[in-house]
Amino acid sequence: MGKPADSEDNAEGPGQIVSVRGRPVGINRSRFGVSLVAVERGYFPVSPSGFWSLSGIGMGQSGPLAIRPEYLETLAENQDRERKALLVNLHRAVKPERDRRGNFIHVSLYVDKAINDAFFAPDHERAPLWQAAHRLLCLVDADPQFQPAPDRFAWTKQQCEKALANIRKLHASLKRFVQGDYSGDLPMPLFGARAYVKLPPRPSGEPAVVLHGAAIELSFDLTVPEKMAPEQQRPMPRIVKPPAEPIQTVAQLGLFSADEAPSTNGPRVSV
């Protein structure tokens, strides 16, 4: 189970460090068991939030804890599959439905996930995640079909304006992140980002990420068809599709555990 890496359990730092894929992974003990935590910026193989809970393990034990390398590698492989599935879905055509608020929420969840997971992803996957998030944010900013609209059953006008202002604030934060600037307040959903910035800076600096201009052609089908007769109507597909084979993990933010896993050749990312 994952949760924010800046929890109180990590206040004193890890008492033990193991290596997973050549990367350091800290082992913290608490009254609830053991947790795996990031100890430096960069790729963290076992979790996109910089934290993975092993609740109940190691309780009442003293001395170094032995965790099977095969188990740690399984966690890393699950994260590989989750990131690949996320990249596939980020680059899948977005077809808006008539519920503008639903369109906004759906895209916003993907944006949060892509921005957050990029911090502890391998360096070569950070750029495509952030570039895809940027394109979705440009879409929300430019197309009213992806902006929330008030209705008498849900959000008021003020709530819609606040939600849109928050997503634009997130976009401004992303533009700072790609330059290695993590100063200022971080948006609340980004638990991985909050954990990342508390770690010591990387001696080599952060990898450079270039965002394409907003005028770049978006690979989205933005056309909403005219209303058809009921017998002609078909449900509009969303981004997420059921997986061919379930991914044996629970997404850290509980958003994309049902995403489609890509082929073994991996997704083709257009950046």
Buried (B, 14 or more C-beta within 10 A) or exposed (E): EBBBBBBEBBEEEBEBEBEBEEBBBBBBBBEBBBBBBBBBBBBBBBBBBBBBBBEEBBEEEEEEBEBEEEEBBBBBBBBBBBBBBBBBBBBBEBBBBEBBBBBBEBBBBBBBBBBBBBBBBBBEBBBBBBBBBBBBBBBBBBBEBBBBBBEEEEBEEEEBBEBBEBBEEBBEBBBEBBEEEBEEEBBEBBBBBBBBBBBEEEEEEBBEBEBEEEEEEBEBEBEEEEEEEEEEEEEEEBBBBEBEEEBEBEBBBEBBBEBBBBEEEEBEBEB
